[in-house]
Amino acid sequence: AFAAILEDRSVITWGDPYYGGDSSKVQHQLRSVEKVQATTCAFAAILADGPVITWGYPDAGGDSSRVEHELKSVQQIQATDSAFAAILSDGSVIAWGVPEKGGDNSAVQDQLKGVQQIQATGSAFAAILEDRSVITWGDPYYGGDSSKVQHQLRSVEKVQATTCAFAAILADGPVITWGYPDAGGDSSRVEHELKSVQQIQATDSAFAAILSDGSVIAWGVPEKGGDNSAVQDQLKGVQQIQATGSAFAAILE
């Protein structure tokens, strides 16, 4: 389904009614809308004064009644396939939706302070804190468990995600990965090459990193873009990379 924000900050929806295409039950509340975020089955709208209105498939984030009283002064929302995570103005995080997909952050709630940014795989969240460390929750196999690399997650600049794994760029340019190994969570094959990384793009199951010299390093499922050996010699002066679910396109200098 689609949700369109109009000039007057109201919202019009269409598509599968069960997956967010029917917003009739909350239509009267959809005023002064600032942003809309989506899981695969539900929408969440941040209003101008900070509350959040949700609709769509209830279990996948469309029903926020459990945390409704806490959703005040919301700054931004991130989503997995079936859960939402909202950063409040005080830097804390409220999550709802399917618990196993990141909708339950109670195990790390006390650590989620001074949160600056949240990234998501299909089933887990990764939050960058004020001190540039990272806290994760959700499906442990899909990035929700970062314990093996936790000591390395310092001075984190950015986090990118496939549907099953995370990749964090550190301040001095190396990359730390975790999550489902085959889908980008294991970067040991290219680890020695991942220096001075400027940005990372992702398909469903592979990552591609642009280095400071304009070259590209890829890893993950080969058929999903994790093997760029056939075009490696042509990937020089790369400025930007875009991705579908299974392929990459690089814009050169």
C-alpha positions as CSV (number, residue, x, y, z in Angstrom):
1,A,0.0,0.0,0.0
2,F,0.9,3.7,-0.4
3,A,0.5,6.7,1.9
4,A,0.8,10.1,0.4
5,I,1.4,13.3,2.5
6,L,-0.5,16.2,1.0
7,E,0.3,19.9,1.0
8,D,-2.0,20.5,4.0
9,R,-0.1,17.7,5.9
10,S,-3.0,15.3,5.8
11,V,-2.6,11.7,4.4
12,I,-4.3,9.7,1.7
13,T,-3.8,6.0,1.4
14,W,-4.5,3.3,-1.2
15,G,-3.6,-0.3,-1.9
16,D,-4.2,-3.5,0.2
17,P,-6.6,-2.3,3.0
18,Y,-5.2,-4.8,5.5
19,Y,-1.6,-3.7,4.9
20,G,-2.2,0.1,5.3
21,G,-4.3,1.0,2.3
22,D,-7.3,1.7,4.5
23,S,-6.7,4.5,7.0
24,S,-10.3,5.4,7.5
25,K,-10.2,4.5,11.3
26,V,-7.5,7.1,11.9
27,Q,-8.2,9.5,9.1
28,H,-9.5,12.2,11.5
29,Q,-6.2,12.0,13.4
30,L,-3.9,12.3,10.3
31,R,-3.4,16.1,10.5
32,S,-0.2,18.1,10.7
33,V,1.7,14.9,9.6
34,E,5.5,15.4,9.5
35,K,6.8,12.0,8.4
36,V,5.4,8.5,7.6
37,Q,7.4,5.3,8.1
38,A,6.4,1.8,7.1
39,T,6.9,-1.9,7.9
40,T,5.9,-4.4,5.2
41,C,2.3,-4.3,6.6
42,A,1.7,-1.1,8.5
43,F,2.3,2.7,8.6
44,A,3.3,5.0,11.4
45,A,2.9,8.8,11.1
46,I,4.7,11.3,13.2
47,L,2.5,14.4,13.8
48,A,3.9,17.9,14.2
49,D,3.7,17.9,18.0
50,G,5.4,14.5,18.4
51,P,2.7,11.9,18.9
52,V,2.4,8.9,16.5
53,I,-0.6,7.5,14.6
54,T,-0.4,3.9,13.3
55,W,-2.6,1.8,11.0
56,G,-2.4,-1.4,8.9
57,Y,-1.8,-4.9,10.1
58,P,-2.1,-4.7,13.9
59,D,0.6,-7.3,14.9
60,A,3.2,-5.8,12.5
61,G,3.1,-2.3,14.0
62,G,-0.3,-1.2,13.0
63,D,-1.5,-1.3,16.6
64,S,0.6,0.9,18.9
65,S,-1.9,0.9,21.8
66,R,0.5,-0.9,24.1
67,V,3.0,2.0,23.9
68,E,0.7,4.8,22.8
69,H,1.0,6.7,26.1
70,E,4.8,6.7,25.7
71,L,4.9,8.0,22.1
72,K,5.4,11.7,22.8
73,S,7.9,14.0,21.3
74,V,9.0,11.4,18.7
75,Q,11.9,12.6,16.5
76,Q,12.2,9.7,14.1
77,I,11.0,6.2,13.4
78,Q,12.8,3.2,11.9
79,A,11.2,-0.1,10.8
80,T,12.0,-3.8,10.4
81,D,9.6,-6.0,8.4
82,S,7.2,-6.2,11.2
83,A,8.1,-3.7,14.0
84,F,8.8,0.0,14.6
85,A,11.3,1.8,16.8
86,A,10.9,5.4,17.7
87,I,13.5,7.8,19.0
88,L,12.1,10.3,21.5
89,S,13.4,13.8,22.1
90,D,15.2,12.6,25.3
91,G,17.2,10.0,23.3
92,S,15.3,7.0,24.5
93,V,13.6,4.4,22.3
94,I,10.1,3.0,22.2
95,A,9.5,-0.2,20.1
96,W,6.4,-2.1,19.1
97,G,5.3,-4.7,16.7
98,V,6.4,-8.4,16.4
99,P,8.7,-9.0,19.5
100,E,11.0,-11.3,17.6
101,K,11.4,-8.8,14.8
102,G,12.5,-5.9,17.1
103,G,9.2,-5.0,18.6
104,D,10.4,-5.7,22.1
105,N,13.5,-3.8,23.3
106,S,13.0,-4.4,27.0
107,A,16.3,-6.4,27.3
108,V,18.3,-3.3,26.2
109,Q,16.0,-0.5,27.3
110,D,18.3,0.7,30.0
111,Q,21.2,1.0,27.5
112,L,19.2,3.0,25.0
113,K,20.1,6.5,26.1
114,G,21.3,9.3,23.9
115,V,20.3,7.5,20.8
116,Q,21.2,9.4,17.6
117,Q,20.2,7.1,14.8
118,I,18.6,3.7,14.2
119,Q,19.2,1.3,11.3
120,A,17.3,-2.0,10.6
121,T,17.6,-5.3,9.0
122,G,14.3,-7.2,8.2
123,S,14.2,-8.5,11.8
124,A,16.6,-6.4,14.0
125,F,17.5,-2.9,15.0
126,A,20.9,-1.3,15.6
127,A,21.0,2.1,17.5
128,I,24.0,4.4,17.4
129,L,24.4,6.2,20.7
130,E,25.8,9.6,21.5
131,D,29.2,8.1,22.4
132,R,29.2,6.4,18.9
133,S,28.8,2.9,20.4
134,V,26.0,0.6,19.1
135,I,23.2,-1.3,20.8
136,T,21.2,-4.0,19.0
137,W,18.0,-6.0,19.6
138,G,15.6,-8.3,17.7
139,D,16.3,-11.6,15.9
140,P,19.8,-12.6,17.1
141,Y,20.6,-14.4,13.8
142,Y,19.7,-11.4,11.7
143,G,21.8,-8.8,13.5
144,G,20.0,-8.5,16.9
145,D,23.0,-10.1,18.7
146,S,26.2,-8.0,18.3
147,S,28.0,-9.5,21.3
148,K,30.8,-11.0,19.2
149,V,31.8,-7.6,17.8
150,Q,30.6,-5.4,20.6
151,H,34.1,-4.4,21.8
152,Q,34.9,-3.3,18.2
153,L,31.8,-1.1,17.8
154,R,33.4,2.2,18.9
155,S,33.6,5.5,17.0
156,V,30.8,4.3,14.7
157,E,30.0,6.8,11.9
158,K,27.3,5.0,10.0
159,V,25.5,1.6,9.9
160,Q,24.1,0.0,6.8
161,A,21.9,-3.2,6.6
162,T,21.0,-6.0,4.3
163,T,17.8,-7.9,5.3
164,C,19.9,-10.1,7.5
165,A,23.1,-8.4,8.5
166,F,24.6,-5.0,9.6
167,A,27.8,-3.3,8.5
168,A,29.2,-0.4,10.6
169,I,31.7,2.1,9.3
170,L,34.1,3.3,12.0
171,A,35.6,6.8,12.2
172,D,38.9,5.8,10.7
173,G,37.4,3.9,7.8
174,P,37.4,0.1,8.7
175,V,34.1,-1.9,8.7
176,I,32.6,-4.2,11.3
177,T,29.9,-6.7,10.3
178,W,27.6,-9.0,12.1
179,G,24.4,-10.9,11.5
180,Y,23.7,-13.8,9.1
181,P,27.1,-14.6,7.8
182,D,26.3,-15.5,4.2
183,A,24.2,-12.3,3.7
184,G,27.0,-9.9,4.6
185,G,27.4,-10.6,8.2
186,D,30.8,-12.2,7.5
187,S,33.3,-9.9,5.8
188,S,36.4,-11.9,6.6
189,R,37.1,-12.6,2.9
190,V,37.5,-8.9,2.2
191,E,38.3,-7.6,5.7
192,H,41.9,-6.7,4.8
193,E,40.6,-4.5,1.9
194,L,38.0,-2.6,3.8
195,K,40.1,0.4,4.7
196,S,39.1,4.1,4.3
197,V,35.5,3.2,3.5
198,Q,33.4,6.2,2.6
199,Q,30.0,4.7,2.1
200,I,28.2,1.4,1.9
201,Q,25.2,0.3,-0.1
202,A,23.2,-3.0,0.3
203,T,21.1,-5.4,-1.6
204,D,18.9,-8.0,0.2
205,S,22.0,-10.2,0.9
206,A,25.2,-8.3,0.0
207,F,27.1,-5.1,0.7
208,A,29.2,-2.9,-1.6
209,A,31.6,-0.4,-0.1
210,I,33.1,2.7,-1.8
211,L,36.7,3.3,-0.7
212,S,38.5,6.7,-0.6
213,D,40.3,5.9,-3.9
214,G,36.9,5.4,-5.7
215,S,37.2,1.6,-5.9
216,V,34.5,-0.8,-4.7
217,I,34.7,-3.9,-2.4
218,A,31.7,-6.2,-2.4
219,W,30.8,-9.2,-0.2
220,G,27.8,-11.4,0.7
221,V,25.7,-13.7,-1.5
222,P,27.5,-13.6,-5.0
223,E,24.3,-13.8,-7.0
224,K,22.9,-10.8,-5.0
225,G,25.8,-8.5,-5.8
226,G,28.4,-9.9,-3.4
227,D,30.8,-10.7,-6.2
228,N,31.9,-7.8,-8.4
229,S,35.0,-9.5,-9.8
230,A,33.6,-9.4,-13.4
231,V,33.5,-5.6,-13.3
232,Q,36.2,-4.8,-10.7
233,D,38.5,-3.2,-13.3
234,Q,35.8,-0.8,-14.4
235,L,34.9,0.3,-10.9
236,K,37.2,3.3,-10.7
237,G,36.2,6.8,-9.5
238,V,32.9,5.5,-8.2
239,Q,30.8,8.4,-6.8
240,Q,27.7,6.6,-5.7
241,I,26.1,3.2,-5.6
242,Q,22.4,2.3,-5.8
243,A,20.8,-1.1,-5.3
244,T,17.8,-3.3,-6.1
245,G,17.2,-6.3,-4.0
246,S,19.7,-8.4,-5.9
247,A,22.0,-6.0,-7.9
248,F,24.1,-2.9,-7.7
249,A,24.5,0.1,-10.0
250,A,27.6,2.4,-9.6
251,I,27.7,5.9,-11.0
252,L,31.3,6.8,-12.0
253,E,33.2,10.0,-12.1
